[in-house]
Amino acid sequence: MPNLIQGEDRFFVRRMREEDLPAVRAIETLSFSNPWSDNTFRGEIQNTSISFPMVVVRRPGEEVVAYVIFWQIRDDVQVNNVAVHPDCRGLGLGEAMMRYIIAKSREAGATFMTLEVRQSNTPALTLYKKLGFEVMGTRKSYYTKPDEDAYVMALVLDQ
Ligand SMILES: CC(C)(COP(=O)(O)OP(=O)(O)OC[C@H]1O[C@@H](n2cnc3c(N)ncnc32)[C@H](O)[C@@H]1OP(=O)(O)O)[C@@H](O)C(=O)NCCC(=O)NCCS
């Protein structure tokens, strides 16, 4: 299990499991106004052909503190969900987790990574721009609660 950040607490990344769902859903509810349901997460866990639901666990203790879910279809990667527990934000975990999946996707031969983000979500937008993502366009009223447009962002991986 790869270590994301070395320190007194150590953070490891591994595939999401059914027993992670209570912790994942708690983070999801604290992070989004329109959270995914247990069944949506379960579907991702079971969709082993294209879906990569990954959690970050803190040791000692083994608590789930963050997760990212992406699909890889041939050379194309779509990031569908990213969240860090509010108590663990600002430690570099979101960036380390994204850098980890970018490296893994490159190794697996992917060439293009895309995601959507609320136009008002400054922390996420700033993170994605730091990682090299660029705004490719917008999707009108992509989000509800509140209604808001999304930026579609993309990162070319084969450079
Ligand atoms: C977006 C999110 C995943 C960032 O995770 P994080 O672990 O707090 O971020 P990190 O500590 O790794 O920060 C990395 C970079 O992100 C950017 N960033 C993070 N928090 C920020 C903030 N509050 N304001 C502006 N930029 C911010 C900065 O560029 C930062 O780099 P720096 O420290 O060199 O300035 C986290 O805020 C989160 O879970 N938000 C709620 C869920 C969400 O919005 N998900 C994204 C949906 S598209």
The ligand as an SDF file (V2000), in Angstrom:
LIG
                    3D

 48 50  0  0  0  0  0  0  0  0999 V2000
  -10.5020   20.3670   -2.7870 C   0  0  0  0  0  0  0  0  0  0  0  0
   -9.9170   19.4900   -1.6710 C   0  0  0  0  0  0  0  0  0  0  0  0
   -9.9750   18.0230   -2.1160 C   0  0  0  0  0  0  0  0  0  0  0  0
   -8.4390   19.8950   -1.4440 C   0  0  0  0  0  0  0  0  0  0  0  0
   -7.8740   18.9940   -0.5350 O   0  0  0  0  0  0  0  0  0  0  0  0
   -6.7580   19.4250    0.5480 P   0  0  0  0  0  0  0  0  0  0  0  0
   -6.1480   18.1740    1.0870 O   0  0  0  0  0  0  0  0  0  0  0  0
   -7.3340   20.3640    1.5300 O   0  0  0  0  0  0  0  0  0  0  0  0
   -5.7170   20.2050   -0.3800 O   0  0  0  0  0  0  0  0  0  0  0  0
   -4.1290   20.2650   -0.1530 P   0  0  0  0  0  0  0  0  0  0  0  0
   -3.8150   20.5340    1.2690 O   0  0  0  0  0  0  0  0  0  0  0  0
   -3.5070   19.0810   -0.8020 O   0  0  0  0  0  0  0  0  0  0  0  0
   -3.7550   21.5790   -1.0010 O   0  0  0  0  0  0  0  0  0  0  0  0
   -3.1190   21.4820   -2.2660 C   0  0  0  0  0  0  0  0  0  0  0  0
   -3.3410   22.7370   -3.0680 C   0  0  0  0  0  0  0  0  0  0  0  0
   -4.7440   22.9390   -3.2770 O   0  0  0  0  0  0  0  0  0  0  0  0
   -5.0380   24.3370   -3.2560 C   0  0  0  0  0  0  0  0  0  0  0  0
   -5.9130   24.6220   -2.1100 N   0  0  0  0  0  0  0  0  0  0  0  0
   -6.2670   23.7720   -1.1200 C   0  0  0  0  0  0  0  0  0  0  0  0
   -7.1270   24.3850   -0.2600 N   0  0  0  0  0  0  0  0  0  0  0  0
   -7.3100   25.6390   -0.7330 C   0  0  0  0  0  0  0  0  0  0  0  0
   -8.0940   26.7550   -0.2910 C   0  0  0  0  0  0  0  0  0  0  0  0
   -8.8660   26.6620    0.8070 N   0  0  0  0  0  0  0  0  0  0  0  0
   -8.0640   27.8780   -1.0250 N   0  0  0  0  0  0  0  0  0  0  0  0
   -7.3310   27.9660   -2.1560 C   0  0  0  0  0  0  0  0  0  0  0  0
   -6.5570   26.9300   -2.6180 N   0  0  0  0  0  0  0  0  0  0  0  0
   -6.5470   25.8060   -1.9050 C   0  0  0  0  0  0  0  0  0  0  0  0
   -3.7000   25.0430   -3.1210 C   0  0  0  0  0  0  0  0  0  0  0  0
   -3.1810   25.2110   -4.4290 O   0  0  0  0  0  0  0  0  0  0  0  0
   -2.8690   23.9950   -2.3950 C   0  0  0  0  0  0  0  0  0  0  0  0
   -1.5040   24.1290   -2.6280 O   0  0  0  0  0  0  0  0  0  0  0  0
   -0.5930   25.0920   -1.6490 P   0  0  0  0  0  0  0  0  0  0  0  0
   -0.7170   24.4820   -0.2870 O   0  0  0  0  0  0  0  0  0  0  0  0
    0.7750   24.9810   -2.2380 O   0  0  0  0  0  0  0  0  0  0  0  0
   -1.2070   26.4560   -1.7240 O   0  0  0  0  0  0  0  0  0  0  0  0
  -10.6820   19.6870   -0.3230 C   0  0  0  0  0  0  0  0  0  0  0  0
  -10.7830   21.0690   -0.0760 O   0  0  0  0  0  0  0  0  0  0  0  0
  -12.0750   19.0830   -0.2930 C   0  0  0  0  0  0  0  0  0  0  0  0
  -12.2620   17.9070    0.0260 O   0  0  0  0  0  0  0  0  0  0  0  0
  -13.1120   19.9010   -0.5990 N   0  0  0  0  0  0  0  0  0  0  0  0
  -14.5190   19.4470   -0.5310 C   0  0  0  0  0  0  0  0  0  0  0  0
  -14.8480   18.4810   -1.6240 C   0  0  0  0  0  0  0  0  0  0  0  0
  -14.5670   19.0530   -2.9960 C   0  0  0  0  0  0  0  0  0  0  0  0
  -14.8330   20.2150   -3.2770 O   0  0  0  0  0  0  0  0  0  0  0  0
  -14.0460   18.2000   -3.8890 N   0  0  0  0  0  0  0  0  0  0  0  0
  -13.7100   18.5610   -5.2560 C   0  0  0  0  0  0  0  0  0  0  0  0
  -14.8920   18.4020   -6.1240 C   0  0  0  0  0  0  0  0  0  0  0  0
  -14.5100   18.8080   -7.8270 S   0  0  0  0  0  0  0  0  0  0  0  0
  1  2  1  0
  2  3  1  0
  2  4  1  0
  2 36  1  0
  4  5  1  0
  5  6  1  0
  6  7  2  0
  6  8  1  0
  6  9  1  0
  9 10  1  0
 10 11  2  0
 10 12  1  0
 10 13  1  0
 13 14  1  0
 14 15  1  0
 15 16  1  0
 15 30  1  0
 16 17  1  0
 17 18  1  0
 17 28  1  0
 18 19  1  0
 18 27  1  0
 19 20  2  0
 20 21  1  0
 21 22  1  0
 21 27  2  0
 22 23  1  0
 22 24  2  0
 24 25  1  0
 25 26  2  0
 26 27  1  0
 28 29  1  0
 28 30  1  0
 30 31  1  0
 31 32  1  0
 32 33  2  0
 32 34  1  0
 32 35  1  0
 36 37  1  0
 36 38  1  0
 38 39  2  0
 38 40  1  0
 40 41  1  0
 41 42  1  0
 42 43  1  0
 43 44  2  0
 43 45  1  0
 45 46  1  0
 46 47  1  0
 47 48  1  0
M  END
$$$$
